[in-house]
Amino acid sequence: MKRIFTTLALAAVIILAGCTDLDDVYRRLDNQKEELANIKALANTVTNKLSVVSYKELPDKSGYELTMSEGSKITLKRGTKGQQAENQAI
């Protein structure tokens, strides 16, 4: 009798544990991986001492084009007043 009860209790625990919804856990893990990648990119920028070499205003005067020390170019555009800018990884 004791063995049957133990077996049934163990089966119930396994069934309940198997029904756990892990979508939220996976979503959080993906968010943390993305944040870690952004932090690594920022750390590499600091390590490589990446800096702005030059900048020029865009022809339509909507922003600036930055030239970085390693040769890449970044375009910064003005948003309308009160509009949230798009977040982009560097």
Helices and strands as residue ranges (DSSP letters): H 2-18, H 23-47, E 52-57, E 63-68, E 73-77
